[in-house]
Amino acid sequence: MTRTIVESKTKTAIIGFDQPFCVIGERINPTGRKKLAAELEAGDFSTVEKDAVAQVAAGASVLDINAGVVYNSNPNPNETEPPLMTKIVEMVQGLVDVPLCIDSSVPGALEAGLAAAEGRPLLNSVTGEEERLELVLPLVKKYNVPVVAISNDDTGISEDPDVRFAVAKKIVERAADFGIPAHDIVVDPLVMPIGAMATAGHQVFTLVRRLREELGVNTTCGASNISFGLPNRHGINNAFLPMAMGAGMTSAIMNPCALPVGATKIAEKRAEVEAAGIVLPADMDDEAFCQMFGLGSTQFRAGKEMEAIRAANLLTNNDPHGGEWIRFNKAPGEDAAGGRGGRRGGGRRRRA
Protein backbone atom coordinates (compact mmCIF):
# COMPACT_ATOMS: atom_id res chain seq x y z
CA MET A 1 0.00 0.00 0.00
CA THR A 2 1.21 3.48 -0.88
CA ARG A 3 1.84 5.59 2.21
CA THR A 4 2.99 9.20 2.26
CA ILE A 5 4.56 10.14 5.60
CA VAL A 6 4.26 13.72 6.85
CA GLU A 7 5.74 14.60 10.24
CA SER A 8 6.03 17.36 12.79
CA LYS A 9 8.52 17.20 15.63
CA THR A 10 6.19 14.96 17.63
CA LYS A 11 3.38 13.74 15.36
CA THR A 12 3.04 11.70 12.19
CA ALA A 13 0.27 11.97 9.64
CA ILE A 14 -0.02 9.13 7.13
CA ILE A 15 -1.73 9.65 3.79
CA GLY A 16 -2.65 6.28 2.36
CA PHE A 17 -5.26 4.03 0.82
CA ASP A 18 -5.61 2.06 4.04
CA GLN A 19 -5.59 5.12 6.30
CA PRO A 20 -8.28 7.52 7.55
CA PHE A 21 -8.80 10.41 5.15
CA CYS A 22 -6.19 13.12 5.75
CA VAL A 23 -7.65 16.61 6.21
CA ILE A 24 -5.20 19.41 5.40
CA GLY A 25 -6.51 22.63 6.95
CA GLU A 26 -6.53 25.49 4.42
CA ARG A 27 -7.36 28.59 6.45
CA ILE A 28 -3.87 29.98 7.03
CA ASN A 29 -3.90 31.55 3.60
CA PRO A 30 -4.43 35.27 2.89
CA THR A 31 -5.63 34.68 -0.68
CA GLY A 32 -9.09 36.20 -0.92
CA ARG A 33 -8.98 37.25 2.75
CA LYS A 34 -8.29 40.98 2.70
CA LYS A 35 -8.52 41.34 6.48
CA LEU A 36 -5.96 38.59 7.08
CA ALA A 37 -3.65 40.01 4.41
CA ALA A 38 -3.78 43.46 6.04
CA GLU A 39 -3.12 41.94 9.47
CA LEU A 40 -0.07 40.05 8.22
CA GLU A 41 1.41 43.12 6.57
CA ALA A 42 0.92 44.98 9.86
CA GLY A 43 2.61 42.20 11.84
CA ASP A 44 -0.64 41.06 13.48
CA PHE A 45 -0.77 37.25 13.69
CA SER A 46 -3.83 36.91 15.94
CA THR A 47 -6.04 35.44 13.20
CA VAL A 48 -3.32 32.96 12.23
CA GLU A 49 -3.13 31.83 15.84
CA LYS A 50 -6.91 31.37 16.11
CA ASP A 51 -7.14 29.56 12.78
CA ALA A 52 -4.31 27.18 13.66
CA VAL A 53 -5.83 26.12 16.96
CA ALA A 54 -9.41 25.94 15.62
CA GLN A 55 -8.51 23.77 12.64
CA VAL A 56 -6.65 21.22 14.72
CA ALA A 57 -9.51 21.14 17.24
CA ALA A 58 -11.92 20.51 14.33
CA GLY A 59 -9.91 17.52 13.12
CA ALA A 60 -7.22 18.70 10.69
CA SER A 61 -4.27 16.29 10.57
CA VAL A 62 -2.01 18.72 8.68
CA LEU A 63 -2.06 22.52 8.38
CA ASP A 64 -1.37 24.28 5.10
CA ILE A 65 0.75 27.42 5.57
CA ASN A 66 0.53 30.05 2.82
CA ALA A 67 2.17 33.46 3.23
CA GLY A 68 1.16 34.86 -0.16
CA VAL A 69 0.56 38.48 0.81
CA VAL A 70 1.30 41.21 -1.70
CA TYR A 71 2.40 44.05 0.55
CA ASN A 72 1.26 47.55 -0.30
CA SER A 73 4.59 48.77 0.98
CA ASN A 74 6.56 46.29 -1.16
CA PRO A 75 4.80 44.42 -3.98
CA ASN A 76 7.74 42.05 -4.58
CA PRO A 77 6.78 38.68 -3.00
CA ASN A 78 10.27 37.30 -3.62
CA GLU A 79 11.49 39.73 -0.95
CA THR A 80 8.55 39.76 1.47
CA GLU A 81 7.19 36.23 1.39
CA PRO A 82 10.21 34.16 2.55
CA PRO A 83 10.63 35.94 5.93
CA LEU A 84 6.86 35.97 6.46
CA MET A 85 6.70 32.24 5.74
CA THR A 86 9.43 31.61 8.30
CA LYS A 87 7.59 33.66 10.92
CA ILE A 88 4.25 31.90 10.38
CA VAL A 89 5.79 28.42 10.37
CA GLU A 90 7.64 29.07 13.61
CA MET A 91 4.56 30.58 15.22
CA VAL A 92 2.20 27.78 14.21
CA GLN A 93 4.66 25.13 15.38
CA GLY A 94 4.67 26.80 18.77
CA LEU A 95 0.88 26.51 19.02
CA VAL A 96 0.00 23.09 17.58
CA ASP A 97 1.87 19.85 17.07
CA VAL A 98 0.47 18.61 13.74
CA PRO A 99 2.65 18.42 10.61
CA LEU A 100 2.66 21.33 8.16
CA CYS A 101 2.17 21.78 4.43
CA ILE A 102 4.43 24.54 3.05
CA ASP A 103 2.43 26.27 0.32
CA SER A 104 3.79 28.92 -2.06
CA SER A 105 4.38 29.82 -5.68
CA VAL A 106 7.61 31.59 -4.63
CA PRO A 107 10.59 29.20 -4.57
CA GLY A 108 12.36 31.26 -1.90
CA ALA A 109 9.32 31.00 0.37
CA LEU A 110 9.15 27.24 -0.16
CA GLU A 111 12.75 26.85 0.93
CA ALA A 112 12.30 29.24 3.86
CA GLY A 113 9.33 27.19 5.04
CA LEU A 114 11.19 23.91 4.62
CA ALA A 115 14.16 25.26 6.57
CA ALA A 116 11.93 26.45 9.43
CA ALA A 117 9.66 23.42 9.61
CA GLU A 118 10.42 20.69 12.12
CA GLY A 119 9.98 17.09 11.04
CA ARG A 120 8.94 16.23 7.48
CA PRO A 121 6.45 18.71 6.01
CA LEU A 122 4.48 18.33 2.81
CA LEU A 123 5.53 20.73 0.04
CA ASN A 124 2.82 22.47 -2.00
CA SER A 125 3.43 22.36 -4.92
CA VAL A 126 5.02 21.29 -8.18
CA THR A 127 3.29 21.34 -11.58
CA GLY A 128 4.17 19.88 -14.96
CA GLU A 129 5.59 23.22 -16.11
CA GLU A 130 9.24 22.79 -17.00
CA GLU A 131 10.44 25.79 -15.01
CA ARG A 132 8.53 24.67 -11.93
CA LEU A 133 9.84 21.10 -12.19
CA GLU A 134 13.42 22.35 -12.32
CA LEU A 135 12.91 24.67 -9.34
CA VAL A 136 10.87 22.50 -6.99
CA LEU A 137 12.02 18.90 -7.47
CA PRO A 138 15.58 19.69 -6.29
CA LEU A 139 14.07 21.14 -3.10
CA VAL A 140 11.99 18.00 -2.61
CA LYS A 141 15.11 15.88 -2.95
CA LYS A 142 17.30 18.16 -0.81
CA TYR A 143 14.90 18.18 2.14
CA ASN A 144 13.56 14.63 1.59
CA VAL A 145 9.92 15.70 1.76
CA PRO A 146 6.75 14.65 -0.07
CA VAL A 147 5.22 17.04 -2.57
CA VAL A 148 1.80 17.91 -3.99
CA ALA A 149 1.85 17.53 -7.79
CA ILE A 150 -0.78 19.60 -9.60
CA SER A 151 -1.94 18.26 -12.97
CA ASN A 152 -1.35 21.30 -15.15
CA ASP A 153 1.62 22.19 -17.33
CA ASP A 154 2.88 24.87 -19.70
CA THR A 155 -0.32 24.55 -21.76
CA GLY A 156 -2.50 25.40 -18.74
CA ILE A 157 -5.32 23.37 -17.16
CA SER A 158 -6.88 20.96 -19.60
CA GLU A 159 -10.56 20.05 -19.46
CA ASP A 160 -9.59 16.63 -20.81
CA PRO A 161 -9.00 14.21 -17.88
CA ASP A 162 -6.68 12.10 -20.04
CA VAL A 163 -4.40 15.11 -20.47
CA ARG A 164 -4.42 15.79 -16.72
CA PHE A 165 -3.51 12.15 -16.09
CA ALA A 166 -0.63 12.41 -18.58
CA VAL A 167 0.69 15.50 -16.76
CA ALA A 168 0.56 13.65 -13.42
CA LYS A 169 2.41 10.71 -14.96
CA LYS A 170 5.06 13.06 -16.35
CA ILE A 171 5.62 14.60 -12.90
CA VAL A 172 5.94 11.17 -11.27
CA GLU A 173 8.46 10.11 -13.91
CA ARG A 174 10.47 13.33 -13.64
CA ALA A 175 10.50 12.99 -9.85
CA ALA A 176 11.90 9.48 -10.23
CA ASP A 177 14.79 10.97 -12.22
CA PHE A 178 15.65 12.92 -9.06
CA GLY A 179 15.38 9.78 -6.92
CA ILE A 180 11.99 10.82 -5.49
CA PRO A 181 9.72 7.78 -5.03
CA ALA A 182 6.09 7.70 -6.17
CA HIS A 183 4.89 7.35 -2.57
CA ASP A 184 6.20 10.88 -1.93
CA ILE A 185 4.06 12.34 -4.74
CA VAL A 186 0.52 13.40 -3.79
CA VAL A 187 -1.31 14.24 -7.00
CA ASP A 188 -3.93 16.96 -7.22
CA PRO A 189 -6.00 16.03 -10.31
CA LEU A 190 -7.63 19.49 -10.22
CA VAL A 191 -11.27 19.73 -9.21
CA MET A 192 -13.30 21.94 -11.53
CA PRO A 193 -16.52 23.71 -10.40
CA ILE A 194 -19.52 21.53 -11.12
CA GLY A 195 -21.50 24.69 -11.88
CA ALA A 196 -19.22 25.43 -14.84
CA MET A 197 -18.56 21.85 -15.97
CA ALA A 198 -21.33 19.30 -15.49
CA THR A 199 -18.90 16.37 -15.73
CA ALA A 200 -16.44 17.78 -13.17
CA GLY A 201 -17.35 15.31 -10.43
CA HIS A 202 -17.30 12.30 -12.73
CA GLN A 203 -13.95 13.41 -14.16
CA VAL A 204 -12.34 13.62 -10.73
CA PHE A 205 -13.62 10.22 -9.62
CA THR A 206 -12.35 8.61 -12.85
CA LEU A 207 -8.98 10.36 -12.58
CA VAL A 208 -8.48 9.38 -8.95
CA ARG A 209 -9.14 5.73 -9.74
CA ARG A 210 -6.59 5.83 -12.57
CA LEU A 211 -4.01 7.60 -10.42
CA ARG A 212 -4.39 4.96 -7.74
CA GLU A 213 -4.49 1.92 -10.00
CA GLU A 214 -1.97 2.94 -12.69
CA LEU A 215 0.48 5.20 -10.86
CA GLY A 216 -0.03 4.01 -7.28
CA VAL A 217 0.01 7.55 -5.90
CA ASN A 218 -1.93 9.29 -3.18
CA THR A 219 -4.19 12.17 -4.12
CA THR A 220 -5.48 15.46 -2.78
CA CYS A 221 -7.62 18.36 -3.98
CA GLY A 222 -9.04 21.73 -3.10
CA ALA A 223 -12.32 20.19 -2.00
CA SER A 224 -14.51 23.30 -2.03
CA ASN A 225 -13.71 24.02 -5.70
CA ILE A 226 -16.42 21.54 -6.70
CA SER A 227 -19.21 23.74 -5.28
CA PHE A 228 -17.89 27.17 -6.29
CA GLY A 229 -20.63 29.58 -7.34
CA LEU A 230 -23.54 27.38 -6.26
CA PRO A 231 -26.03 27.63 -3.38
CA ASN A 232 -25.74 25.34 -0.35
CA ARG A 233 -22.08 24.63 -0.99
CA HIS A 234 -21.82 22.51 2.16
CA GLY A 235 -24.46 20.15 0.80
CA ILE A 236 -22.45 19.60 -2.39
CA ASN A 237 -19.16 19.27 -0.51
CA ASN A 238 -20.72 16.75 1.89
CA ALA A 239 -21.71 14.54 -1.04
CA PHE A 240 -18.50 15.06 -3.01
CA LEU A 241 -16.01 14.15 -0.29
CA PRO A 242 -17.29 10.61 0.50
CA MET A 243 -17.68 9.92 -3.23
CA ALA A 244 -14.11 11.05 -3.86
CA MET A 245 -12.95 8.89 -0.97
CA GLY A 246 -14.80 5.92 -2.45
CA ALA A 247 -12.95 6.51 -5.72
CA GLY A 248 -9.61 6.47 -3.87
CA MET A 249 -8.94 10.09 -2.87
CA THR A 250 -6.78 10.02 0.25
CA SER A 251 -6.62 13.66 1.37
CA ALA A 252 -8.05 17.11 0.75
CA ILE A 253 -7.01 20.69 1.37
CA MET A 254 -10.12 22.16 2.96
CA ASN A 255 -11.64 24.10 5.82
CA PRO A 256 -12.49 21.67 8.64
CA CYS A 257 -14.29 24.35 10.65
CA ALA A 258 -17.80 25.68 10.66
CA LEU A 259 -17.35 29.42 11.02
CA PRO A 260 -18.86 31.11 14.07
CA VAL A 261 -22.29 32.70 13.73
CA GLY A 262 -21.90 36.48 13.60
CA ALA A 263 -23.59 39.04 15.82
CA THR A 264 -25.68 40.43 12.95
CA LYS A 265 -27.23 37.07 12.15
CA ILE A 266 -27.97 36.44 15.82
CA ALA A 267 -29.61 39.85 16.20
CA GLU A 268 -31.75 39.28 13.10
CA LYS A 269 -32.93 35.91 14.40
CA ARG A 270 -33.68 37.31 17.85
CA ALA A 271 -35.83 40.02 16.25
CA GLU A 272 -37.65 37.37 14.22
CA VAL A 273 -38.28 35.28 17.33
CA GLU A 274 -39.55 38.26 19.30
CA ALA A 275 -41.83 39.30 16.43
CA ALA A 276 -43.35 35.83 16.53
CA GLY A 277 -44.28 36.38 20.18
CA ILE A 278 -41.81 33.81 21.54
CA VAL A 279 -40.61 34.71 25.03
CA LEU A 280 -37.07 33.63 25.80
CA PRO A 281 -35.38 33.38 29.20
CA ALA A 282 -33.80 36.70 30.11
CA ASP A 283 -30.47 35.00 30.83
CA MET A 284 -30.23 33.02 27.56
CA ASP A 285 -26.81 33.73 26.06
CA ASP A 286 -26.01 33.80 22.36
CA GLU A 287 -24.56 30.26 22.30
CA ALA A 288 -27.67 28.71 23.83
CA PHE A 289 -29.84 30.79 21.49
CA CYS A 290 -27.91 29.59 18.43
CA GLN A 291 -28.25 25.96 19.44
CA MET A 292 -31.96 26.26 20.20
CA PHE A 293 -32.79 27.80 16.82
CA GLY A 294 -30.35 25.82 14.70
CA LEU A 295 -28.07 28.70 13.76
CA GLY A 296 -24.86 26.86 14.58
CA SER A 297 -22.45 28.14 17.20
CA THR A 298 -20.72 31.32 18.28
CA GLN A 299 -17.49 29.30 18.42
CA PHE A 300 -15.37 27.56 15.79
CA ARG A 301 -16.35 23.89 15.62
CA ALA A 302 -16.04 20.96 13.24
CA GLY A 303 -17.96 21.58 10.03
CA LYS A 304 -20.47 19.31 8.37
CA GLU A 305 -17.80 18.21 5.89
CA MET A 306 -15.90 16.66 8.81
CA GLU A 307 -19.02 14.72 9.74
CA ALA A 308 -19.23 13.34 6.20
CA ILE A 309 -15.53 12.40 6.20
CA ARG A 310 -15.70 10.64 9.55
CA ALA A 311 -18.80 8.71 8.49
CA ALA A 312 -17.02 7.64 5.28
CA ASN A 313 -13.96 6.56 7.31
CA LEU A 314 -16.25 4.37 9.38
CA LEU A 315 -17.98 2.88 6.33
CA THR A 316 -14.68 2.08 4.60
CA ASN A 317 -13.24 0.39 7.71
CA ASN A 318 -10.66 3.14 8.21
CA ASP A 319 -12.09 3.84 11.67
CA PRO A 320 -11.58 0.56 13.55
CA HIS A 321 -14.52 -0.21 15.85
CA GLY A 322 -15.95 3.25 15.17
CA GLY A 323 -13.91 4.91 17.90
CA GLU A 324 -13.41 8.21 16.07
CA TRP A 325 -17.05 8.36 15.01
CA ILE A 326 -18.22 7.83 18.57
CA ARG A 327 -15.82 10.45 19.93
CA PHE A 328 -16.87 12.90 17.23
CA ASN A 329 -20.51 12.56 18.18
CA LYS A 330 -20.13 12.84 21.93
CA ALA A 331 -21.47 16.01 23.43
CA PRO A 332 -18.90 18.12 25.31
CA GLY A 333 -18.58 16.81 28.83
CA GLU A 334 -20.23 13.48 28.06
CA ASP A 335 -18.68 10.65 30.02
CA ALA A 336 -17.15 7.55 28.48
CA ALA A 337 -20.07 5.38 29.54
CA GLY A 338 -22.40 7.08 27.11
CA GLY A 339 -24.33 9.73 28.95
CA ARG A 340 -26.66 11.86 26.90
CA GLY A 341 -27.19 11.74 23.15
CA GLY A 342 -24.48 12.97 20.78
CA ARG A 343 -24.42 16.37 19.25
CA ARG A 344 -25.70 15.17 15.88
CA GLY A 345 -28.65 12.88 15.41
CA GLY A 346 -29.42 9.68 17.29
CA GLY A 347 -30.57 11.11 20.60
CA ARG A 348 -31.98 14.19 22.21
CA ARG A 349 -30.55 17.51 21.09
CA ARG A 350 -28.19 18.85 23.68
CA ARG A 351 -29.01 22.26 25.19
CA ALA A 352 -26.39 24.69 26.37
N, C-alpha and C positions, 0 to 999 in steps of 0.2 A: 504494500500500500504506500502511495506517495504521501509523505509527511513533510511539511514545511515548518521548520522550527524558528520561532521568534522569541527572544528573551529580553527581560530586563535584568537588573542586578540580582533579583530574588525570585522572579516568576518566569514561567515558560508558557507560551501559548502555542498550541499545535494546530496547524491548518491541515486537514486531511480528510479523505473520504470516509474514514471510520471514526471521525472525531465529531464532537458537537460543533455546530455552525459557529464560525469565528466572526464576532461583531467588532468591526473597527470603527470606533467613534470618530465622527467627522467634524465636530463642532469647533475645534480649535483651528479655524480657517477664516480669515477676514474677507474672503471673496464674497461679494454680495452683502456684506455686513458692515455698513458704513460706520456704525457706532463703534464696533470692535476695532475697525481700522484706525479710526481717530484716537481711540484709547491707546492702541499700541504705539502710534507715532508720538503720543504724549508721555509714553513710559508708564501707562496705567495698565496693569496686568490683572486687575480684579476679575474681569469677565473670564479670562483664561483660567484663573484659579477655580472659579465656580463651575465652569464647563468641564474641567478635568475631573473634579470630584463627582459631579452629578452623573457624568457618563459612566464612570466606573461603578457607581452605586446602582445605575440602571442596568448594568450587565455587560458593558463593553469589555472585551478581552484585550484589546489593543487600542491605543489612541493615536490618531493621525495628527501630526503637527505640521501646520502650514503657516509660514510667516510672510506670505505674499502681499505685503502692504506696499503700495506706491506712495511714498512720502510726498506731501506737498512741498516740504522743504528741500527734498532731494529725490527727483524722480528716477534715479538710477538704481534699480533693485540689485544689481551686481555689487554695489557698495553697501546698501542698507540691509539687504535681506540676510546675508551670512551672520552678522553679529546678532540680529534679532532672533534668528533661528537658534543660535547658541543659548541665548537668554531664555527663550521659551522652553527649550528642551531641559535645561538645568532646573528651571522652576517647576515644570510638571513632574520631573523625576523626584523632586523633593516633596511632592504632595501625594502622589500615587505610585504604586509599585508595579503596574502593568507594563508590558513592553510597548515600544513606540513605533510609529510608522513615519519616517522622515519624508515629507512631501514638498517638492518644489520643482519648478521649471528652471531654476538657476543652479547650475552645477556647483558654484561656490557655496551656496546655501545647503545643498545636499551634503557636501563634504564637511561643512561646519556642523551640521546635525549629526552626521555619523561620528565625528570626532568627539562630540559632547555626550552622545548617548552611551549609557552603560548597557552591557549585555550584547544582544544581537538584534538590532532593530530591522524592520522591514523598510526597504527603500522604495519610494514612489515618485518617479517611475521612469521606465525606459519605453520607447516606442520603436517602430520599425524604421524610423527616419535614420539615414546613414550618420548624420552628424550626432544625433542623440545616442546611437549605439556606440559610437567611438568615444563619447564623453562619459557615459554612465557605466557601461560594462566594466571598464577598468576599475571604477570605484567599487562596484559590486565584488570584484575579485580581490581588490586590495583589503577591503574590510570584512570579507567573507560573510556577506549578508544576503538574504533573499531579496528579490526585487519584483515589483508589480510591472508586468509587461502589457502595455496597451496596444490593441490591435489596429493601429493606424500607422501609415508610413508617409513618405514624401508626397504621395498622391492624395492624401487627406483621409477622411473616414468614408469607407465604402458602404453603400447600402446592401451590397452583395455579401451574404455571410460566408460564402466560399472564399472571397478575397480576404475577409477578416481572419479566417482560419489560416490562410496562407501566410499572412503577416505574422501571426502568432508562431507558426512553425518556423519561419525565418528567424525570429528572435531567439527561439529555443536553440536553433542550430548555431546561430552566431554566438550565443552564450557558451555553448559547448566548446567553441573554438578558444574561449578564454578559460576553459576548465571549470565553468559554472554548471553544476548538474541541473537536470530538469526539475528536480524536487525543490530547487531554490527559485523557480520561476512561477509566479502566481499571475495567471493571464486574466486581464480584463477584456472580455470580448466586445465591450461597448454596448450598453443598453440604450436604445433609442426611445424617445417618448411614444407611447402607444397612441396618443392623440394625433401625432403627425404621421405615424407609420403603423397601419393596422396589423402588420405581421411582426411587429417588434418583439412581442413576447415569444411567439413561436420561434423566431430567429435565434433568440438568446438560448432557449431551451435546447434547440438543435445544436447550436455551437458548443454549448457546455458539454453535452454528451460526447461530441467529437473530440473536444479537447481532453476530456478524461480518458476516452477509449483509445484514441490514436496517439496522443502525445503524452498521456499520463501525468498531466500537470494539474495543480490546484487552480482555482479560479476565484475571482472577486468581481465586484461591480459597484458603481454608484447606484444604489438600490432605488433611490427616489426619482431617478431620471425617468423611469417607466411611466410615472403618473404626472409628469410635468404638464401644466396647463389645464388639467382636468379637475372637476369638483371631487370632493371626498377622496383626496389623495391617499389617506390612510387606508381606506377600503381597498383601493387598488394595490397598494404596497403589501397589505396583509395577505392578499391572494397571491401576488407575484412571488414573494419570498419563499413560501413553502413549495411552490411549483418549481422555482429555480433550484431549491435544495433537492427536490426529487429528481431533477435532471442531472444533478451532480455538482452544483455550485457549492463551494466550501467556505466562502466568506463574503462579506459585503462591507463596503464603506458607507456608513449610514448614521443617522441620529438615533441613538437608543432611548432618548428621553422624550416624554411628553412635556411640552413647555408649560410653565405655570400659567394659570388663568389670570388675566390682567385685571386691574382695579376697575377699568371702564366696563368690562363685560360683567363683572360682579354687580356693579351699580345698576346697570341696565336690567339685569335679571331681578334684583331686589325691587326695583320700581315696578316691574311686571307682576311680581308676586303680590306686592302691596295693592296694586290696582285691581287684582283679582279678589281682594278681600281676605287674603290669607294672613293670619296673625302669627308671627314668629316669636320665639323666646327673645327677650330683650338682650340676653347674654350670648346669643348665637354668633360665633365668630365666622370669619369668611371661609375658613377651611371646612367647617361643619356645614355651612350653607352650600358650598360647592358640591360636597358629597351628597347632600340631600336632594339637590336638584340636577344632579348629573352633569355638572359643568366641568368636572375634572378635579384639579387640586391647585392650591396656591403655591405648591412646592414642585420642584423637578421630581419626576418619578419615571419608572419604566413605561415606555410607550406601548401602544397596541401592537406595533411591529414586533416587539420583544416577546409578547404573548404568542404571536403566530410562530415565531422562530422556536420558542421553547416547546410548544406543542408539536411542531414538526420534528424536533430532536427526539421527543418521546416516541413518536410514531415510527421513526426510523431506527429505533433501538440505539440511539446515541445519547440516551439519558437512562443509564442502567437503573432499573427498579423505580424510575420516575422521581428520583430524589430531587432533582432541580425543579421539576414541575411542581412538586408539592411545596418546596420552599418558596417558589415564586408566587404561589397562590395563598400563602399564609398571611393573615392580617398582621400588621405590626403588633408585637407584644403577645401573639398567640403562642401558647406553650407547645412543646414537642408532642404532647399526647393528643393534640388535635384541637381542642378548644372550640372556638366559634368558627363559622364558615369563612372561607377564603375571601379575598377581596374581589374576585371575579367569579361570578356564577356559582352554582352548586352549593347553595347555602344562603342564609340570611345576609342581606347587605349590612356591612359594618357601618356604624354611625360614629362620628368623631365625638 
